[in-house]
Amino acid sequence: MDYQRNRQAQELFDGIADQYNWVPDLFSFFQYRRWRRDLVSRFQVGPHSTVLDVCTGPAGVAMLTAQSHRCRVVGVDLSPEMLRRAQHNISSKGLTGQVPLVMGRAEDLAFASESFDAVSVTFLLRYVDDAESTMREIVRVLKPGGRLLSLEFGVPSNPIARALWHVYTRRMLPLAGALVSRGWKNVGDFLGPSITQLDQSNTEDNTRELWNRLGIQDVQVARLSLGGAVVMSGVKGNAAQNTGR
Ligand SMILES: C[S@@+](CC[C@H](N)C(=O)[O-])C[C@H]1O[C@@H](n2cnc3c(N)ncnc32)[C@H](O)[C@@H]1O
């Protein structure tokens, strides 16, 4: 197996972990926290549930899920530096024990099939070679009736908003990134074109079809911040909805 994409992702995220608590919020004009909140509000889980947060990064989504729903959340990420930052964040919020962390790859999760009541995945697909097999692996560990939630960047559909978004992501983001660090400059350079490319290759229809093919039903799509972010939600299989409450 070729792990080149994983190595690239690890290098990229190891290099930006120290500033990840504040830079995405600032660079998105404080929309990032809104996107996380929207995603987390869609979980239907409770104190007896265990949620998997794939691509947990500094554990922003994982901690918010644990606090909002009083459930246990397992965070998975391949970047040691992100996990170090996540552990620091979890400890300082007193969530140690409620939010355990596991180093691992989304493509090959070290969990039994159907072991989580719900799963979230954030900003993953640009870092994997095979979106379908990675999503299949993520769906594998979800219990029937459990909810799958994803958060991804999007491209605004309104022509004026899209033009402004284009100028911002192509011109201003690389400059803003360079002011923070070399790692953030790299992010600023590649993110805009990557968002456009992913938006074209993984259209809403394609993604719905893929989720349906993987057994995810009742797929709902919410576009936030003029379409700059896309939250998707669906339920696995035909089983009665697993609320875990
Ligand atoms: C944008 S961050 C996610 C942010 C986070 N969920 C939050 O709360 O804000 C994306 C994360 O995905 C991780 N990642 C990238 N490719 C991965 C893979 N194949 N398997 C697991 N994690 C991966 C990166 O290390 C990074 O921490």
The ligand as an SDF file (V2000), in Angstrom:
LIG
                    3D

 27 29  0  0  0  0  0  0  0  0999 V2000
   -8.7790   20.1720    9.1380 C   0  0  0  0  0  0  0  0  0  0  0  0
   -8.2650   19.0410   10.3300 S   0  0  0  0  0  0  0  0  0  0  0  0
   -9.7310   18.5900   11.1790 C   0  0  0  0  0  0  0  0  0  0  0  0
  -10.1790   19.5630   12.2020 C   0  0  0  0  0  0  0  0  0  0  0  0
  -10.9830   19.0680   13.3400 C   0  0  0  0  0  0  0  0  0  0  0  0
  -11.8850   18.0040   13.1140 N   0  0  0  0  0  0  0  0  0  0  0  0
  -11.6310   20.1860   14.1190 C   0  0  0  0  0  0  0  0  0  0  0  0
  -12.2520   19.8960   15.1400 O   0  0  0  0  0  0  0  0  0  0  0  0
  -11.4920   21.3420   13.7740 O   0  0  0  0  0  0  0  0  0  0  0  0
   -8.0150   17.6130    9.3610 C   0  0  0  0  0  0  0  0  0  0  0  0
   -7.3030   16.5200   10.1330 C   0  0  0  0  0  0  0  0  0  0  0  0
   -7.3560   15.3420    9.3320 O   0  0  0  0  0  0  0  0  0  0  0  0
   -6.1960   14.5860    9.6220 C   0  0  0  0  0  0  0  0  0  0  0  0
   -6.0310   13.6000    8.5430 N   0  0  0  0  0  0  0  0  0  0  0  0
   -5.7150   13.8190    7.2470 C   0  0  0  0  0  0  0  0  0  0  0  0
   -5.7170   12.6600    6.5570 N   0  0  0  0  0  0  0  0  0  0  0  0
   -6.0700   11.6990    7.4400 C   0  0  0  0  0  0  0  0  0  0  0  0
   -6.2570   10.2850    7.3320 C   0  0  0  0  0  0  0  0  0  0  0  0
   -6.1000    9.6580    6.1680 N   0  0  0  0  0  0  0  0  0  0  0  0
   -6.6220    9.5920    8.4310 N   0  0  0  0  0  0  0  0  0  0  0  0
   -6.7830   10.2260    9.6350 C   0  0  0  0  0  0  0  0  0  0  0  0
   -6.6110   11.5640    9.7940 N   0  0  0  0  0  0  0  0  0  0  0  0
   -6.2640   12.2840    8.7160 C   0  0  0  0  0  0  0  0  0  0  0  0
   -5.0870   15.6230    9.7280 C   0  0  0  0  0  0  0  0  0  0  0  0
   -3.9830   15.1640   10.4580 O   0  0  0  0  0  0  0  0  0  0  0  0
   -5.8450   16.7710   10.4150 C   0  0  0  0  0  0  0  0  0  0  0  0
   -5.6170   16.7980   11.8020 O   0  0  0  0  0  0  0  0  0  0  0  0
  1  2  1  0
  2  3  1  0
  2 10  1  0
  3  4  1  0
  4  5  1  0
  5  6  1  0
  5  7  1  0
  7  8  2  0
  7  9  1  0
 10 11  1  0
 11 12  1  0
 11 26  1  0
 12 13  1  0
 13 14  1  0
 13 24  1  0
 14 15  1  0
 14 23  1  0
 15 16  2  0
 16 17  1  0
 17 18  1  0
 17 23  2  0
 18 19  1  0
 18 20  2  0
 20 21  1  0
 21 22  2  0
 22 23  1  0
 24 25  1  0
 24 26  1  0
 26 27  1  0
M  CHG  2   2   1   9  -1
M  END
$$$$
